[in-house]
């Protein structure tokens, strides 16, 4: 007994159109409020260089 082949599915041509570019815009500010990190302390004050001292000759 011969089994008939299934008929190919009927298809139709689909018009896709021109490609369209999509742009993503990032927010300027963070939308989630966050705690700001504690301010780092400034560098400790640097001592002024000392003047050379006179050392007695030997």
C-alpha positions as CSV (number, residue, x, y, z in Angstrom):
1,X,0.0,0.0,0.0
2,X,1.4,3.4,-0.9
3,X,1.1,6.3,1.5
4,X,0.6,9.6,-0.2
5,X,3.2,12.3,0.5
6,X,2.0,15.1,2.7
7,X,1.3,18.3,0.8
8,X,3.8,21.1,1.3
9,X,2.5,23.8,3.7
10,X,1.0,26.7,2.0
11,X,3.2,29.8,2.5
12,X,2.8,33.4,1.5
13,X,5.4,36.0,0.9
14,X,5.8,38.3,3.9
15,X,6.9,41.9,3.4
16,X,9.3,42.8,6.1
17,X,10.0,46.4,5.1
18,X,13.1,48.6,5.7
19,X,15.2,47.9,8.8
20,X,14.5,50.5,11.5
21,X,17.2,51.5,13.9
22,X,16.3,51.6,17.6
23,X,18.1,53.9,20.0
24,X,18.3,53.4,23.7
25,X,18.5,56.5,25.9
26,X,20.1,56.2,29.3
27,X,18.8,58.4,32.1
28,X,21.1,61.2,33.2
29,X,20.6,60.5,36.9
30,X,20.3,57.3,38.7
31,X,16.6,56.6,39.1
32,X,17.2,54.7,42.3
33,X,18.1,56.9,45.3
34,X,21.3,55.5,46.9
35,X,23.2,56.6,49.9
36,X,26.3,58.5,48.9
37,X,29.5,57.0,50.1
38,X,31.1,58.8,53.1
39,X,33.4,61.6,52.1
40,X,37.0,60.5,52.2
41,X,39.2,62.5,54.5
42,X,41.6,64.8,52.8
43,X,45.3,63.8,53.0
44,X,46.8,64.8,56.3
45,X,48.6,68.1,56.2
46,X,52.1,67.7,55.0
47,X,54.7,69.3,57.2
48,X,56.8,71.9,55.6
49,X,60.4,70.7,54.8
50,X,62.7,71.6,57.6
51,X,65.7,73.8,57.0
52,X,69.0,72.0,57.1
53,X,70.7,72.2,60.5
54,X,74.3,73.2,61.0
55,X,76.2,70.2,62.4
56,X,79.5,70.9,64.1
57,X,82.6,69.7,62.2
58,X,84.6,66.9,63.8
